[in-house]
Amino acid sequence: MKLQPLSYLLPILMLFACQAKNKSVEEKKLAIANELEGNLTNSVLASWYPKAIDSIDGGFFSAFTYDFKLAENQDKMIVTQARHTWTNAKAAIRHPEISYFEFGAKHGFEFLRDKFWDQEKGGFYWLLDKEGNVKGDSTKTAYGNAFGIFGLAAYYEQSGDPAGLELAKKAFYWLDSNAHDPIHKGYYQHLARDGKPLTRTPETPSTSDFGYKDQNSSIHILEAFTELYQVWPDPLLRDRLEEMLFLIRDKIVTEKGNLTLFLYPDWTPVSFADSSEQIIESHHLLDHLSFGHDVETAFLMIEASHILGFNHDTLTHQIAKKMVDQALDRGWDESTGGFYDEAYDFKTGYRVTHDTKNWWAQAEGMNALLLMDELYPNDPHRYFEKFEKLWSYTDTYLIDHEFGDWYSGGIDKQPELKTANKGNIWKSVYHHYRSLDHCIHRLRKNPALENQ
């Protein structure tokens, strides 16, 4: 009998090897998804709720110690309260069997409606004390009102309560009629109590962001409008959502793929690049590379494009990819994983200026890396490998396996954060809840089944 050459078996063997590799990757993804699920359910949500619900004065407690005891300063900011409302609404959809999430969403809505909404002038106040009294000068921000809309839209999605949608619509119209710039588009950030935009004067310190437009309020207005449009597809809202997407994509994102942090009303960048390093450092809050915002915005732009129904929006996808790629190329810690907080392009060259790694940037990074892996699985940046490394970093240096939840920054760089407060008016649950929820969903998707 004549023997056949083994070469004819090579394609078959390669096929089996490819199937085995794909199976191992899918098994790995499912295993990581289970780890994320355990952290989200048993550490993050279980640490915060229902403990964070303030049953005496309404809304949610703001400050917790490292071991989740109530801390001293319990002032309540619109951003945190709206984020708690959003998180409870989303968790109630995810876990309908747990009654206190549904209760928490309604509880949060009532506090936004009864205490944060200005019954006389409209709009959401910025800051209240624990009992719900206005603190400060009663000025308002587009950023804060955007998060009010964001939380209310999620509450309506979860509950179907028409009062939630009505307040969200009222907040949108208030913001749009007062803060929208009809000439240069977008929204002014700093507002008087009646909603009138506040502008810079010769007396405004150069280090102040007062009177500028900015990327942070812009990307979260985009996020809020995306959330609201899903439950209220209003034509004006759609126009504004498109407007914000194109402004961010085409004006705020630079040629290098990073965000300009602050801008003049006509969207001219605020930059200190031609100044001395001393002046640059003193103004770093206004002008630096923020890799966490870059990767977060990449996701938010693609999400908005998807919700708008732009099925072949290759430009938005390309720019979002550029944003993630430059963050990996310039702001990624290759040794242990993680995105650095800040960097700058000095005249003498590029340099990382703050190599700390805050919690929210790592959360947003995990979500963005898995999204890029889904869209560009064979890219040389090896997004899934980077995701694995970032999850390992997070599990090692950010997650508190003893007392629950996440530290506010990686303890490889800031070991003192191990005993710092777990909650304050700027740190709640929203960033890592969203990231874990989205990552679990992406990891459990099976492309082989979807393509059948």
Secondary structure, DSSP 8 states (H G I E B T S, - for coil): -----GGGGHHHHHHHHHHHHHHHHHHHHHHHHHHHHHHIIIIIIHHHTTTTB-TTTSSB---B-TTS-B-S---EEHHHHHHHHHHHHHHHHH-TT-HHHHHHHHHHHHHIIIIIB-TTT-SB-SEE-TTS-B-TT--EEHHHHHHHHHHHHHHHHHH--HHHHHHHHHHHHHHHHHHB-TTT-SB-SEE-TTS-B----TTS-TT--TT-EEHHHHHHHHHHHHHHHTT---HHHHHHHHHHHHHIIIIIB-TTS-B--EE-TT--B---TTS-HHHHHHTTTTSSB-HHHHHHHHHHHHHHHHHTT-TT-HHHHHHHHHHHHHHHHHHB-TTT--B-SEEEEETTEEEEEE---BHHHHHHHHHHHHHHHHH-TT-TT-HHHHHHHHHHHHHHHTB-TTT-SB-SB-TTT-GGGGGS-SBBTTBSSHHHHHHHHHHHHHHH--HHHHT-
